Amino acid sequence: MKKVILSIFVTGLLVFTGIVFAANGAKIGVFNLQTVLQQTPQLKAVQNKLRAKFAARNNDMIAQQKQLMADISKLRSLPVTQNNARSDLQVKIINESSNLRAKRTLLERDLLVARNQSLQAMMRKIRGKAKVVANKKGLDLVLANTNVAYSADNTDVTRDLIRALK
């Protein structure tokens, strides 16, 4: 119950602050974050850098996966009468599978960390350029449209921001 009351209070406070801010004649600009990210050449460079950085590990995993599949096929083709060979191959398959799973998890985690760091750097650049655009256009506030329920077309600064990033 306390959480509900607190959330209603905070929401009311935010709405009131927004009304006061707008009533003071604040000039607000809005940009489409998705469009900015898609049309920014820096994002393609970051994607290529990440692809190159993790390509060797990915290729290694692909090779290990092919070896695992070959061992599984070999196990299926071994006669049932060769118990020792089948047992050894089963242990090898289990170890390869476990090793491959661990490497895949580690690669995904490392890739996620690198992607997040790159995205944070991109967002810092976008914020910096949004400030430049705001100063040029005399805006008091620039928001990403992901946080805005409605904005008039004349408040859109997406093109200006994309130009500033190029």
Buried (B, 14 or more C-beta within 10 A) or exposed (E): EEEEEEEEEEEEEEEEEEEEEEEEEEEBBBBBBEBBBEBBEBBEEBEEEBEEEBEEBEEEBEEBBEBBEEBBEBBEEBEEEEEEEBEEBBEBBEEBBEEBEEBBEEBEEEBEEBBEEBEEEBEEBBEEBBEEBBEEEEBEBBBBBEEEEEBEEEBBBBBBBBEBBE
